[in-house]
Amino acid sequence: MNTSRPNILFIVVDCLRADHLGCYGYPRPTSPNIDALAAQGAVFEDFFAAGVPTQPSFTTMYTGQRPLTHGIVSHKSDDLLAPGSPWLPSLLRKSGYTTASFCCLARYQQWFVHGFEFLVDSTTRYHDFGYTCETINNRAIPWLRAHADEPFFMVLHYWDPHTPYLPPEKHRLFYEGDPADPSLPDTLAPLKDQYFRIMWSKWFEKLPAGMRDAEYVVSLYDGEVHHADDGVSALLHALDESGHADDTIVMLVSDHGELFYRHDIFFDHHGLYDGNIHCPLIVRGPGVAAGQRIAGFAQHPDLAPTLLDAAGEPIPEAMEGASLLPALGGQEMPSREFITTSECTWQKKWAIRTNSEKLILSRQPDFHGMPRVELYDLKADPHELNNIAASQPERTRSLESRLEAWISDEVRRNRLPGDPIMLGDITLGRAWADWIAQGRP
């Protein structure tokens, strides 16, 4: 990377699975423009969320800390950001960047206001079925044109792949046939009596009556990825027109992925399976060689240190992530034997992942009836469909001990009363728990 201060265009596509992009090997042409961006820069192949879903993930991106440290382990909770947490937008604004956010999160949690000179949220007008990349770009692109000559840190939060998947017709490219064909297996049958069926009722009313094929819904998700890809293209075109593409870091990432109909999870972003925690990370910018594919574990806490490093700013000691800037310059990645991740929104779970296996540990019974411990051989079973915990007790005990030791060390280092996933309460899942308690399983 060069030593000048680059602009920073930070694009977060909500719910975007890495494995549904062409640059990550997806066979459907969902992402031609994102793929072109990837070809111009670097693709991080092993990038994972440190905590899900959106609010823990975004807080992690801005603080450079893991959820256990910054204190936000669930979505829409009453918890507050730990005092004194480092905050990327504030640090960049203090250093002279013009900072702007085109994102709805400040409406939900107060700390997402901090550090932004410009804060635009259009979701109050369009949230249910119309908050599209075009809506965001209609606000963001004029801002970019007006402020392109200032050093800027600009955040865009696209929502198109988030439920409900209702892409415009021109993006519905990935399904042939009739999803209500009675000869098809009814892969939506397990959803028919679930809480999620009620939750998605308004959305499903807009889909074909009697549909049986869950892959049809997946094709709509892919259509929304294609839709967001158009938004990215329009934004990058505006950056090109500004004359500042060559001195701007473009970082594209997701906060988490999405699960479709495996593990009894239908079209939502809970569960610590790779479909939900394996996120894209694509970086283009000054000094980043084109066509790089970078292996080795990275996570959301690494993003703030990376951007501060690129801006020539010191990285606060309180940040736990590592700068990926050396790796973008051709040096080695930070060495990590394993990563951890957690959730406390629909379920209370931890996971530890190595290159070859993953263990998921539940702190309480979940709504899907999954066992307390799950172990997956990621080489033989990359889709995590065969839980081998019972048949591999030694491997299970080894990984569980490793995970529990890591949690204990972090709890002690942060002077916490205990594991916040264990001590906390689920947030969005509380309504589901109440629904079950009313005798409506």
Beta strands, then each sheet from edge to edge (+ up, - down):
strand 1: 7-13
strand 2: 42-44
strand 3: 47-48
strand 4: 98-102
strand 5: 118-120
strand 6: 152-158
strand 7: 248-253
strand 8: 281-284
strand 9: 292-294
strand 10: 298-299
strand 11: 339-344
strand 12: 348-353
strand 13: 357-362
strand 14: 373-377
sheet 1: 5+ 4+ 6+ 1+ 7+ 8- 2+ 9+
sheet 2: 3+ 10+
sheet 3: 11+ 12- 13+ 14-
end
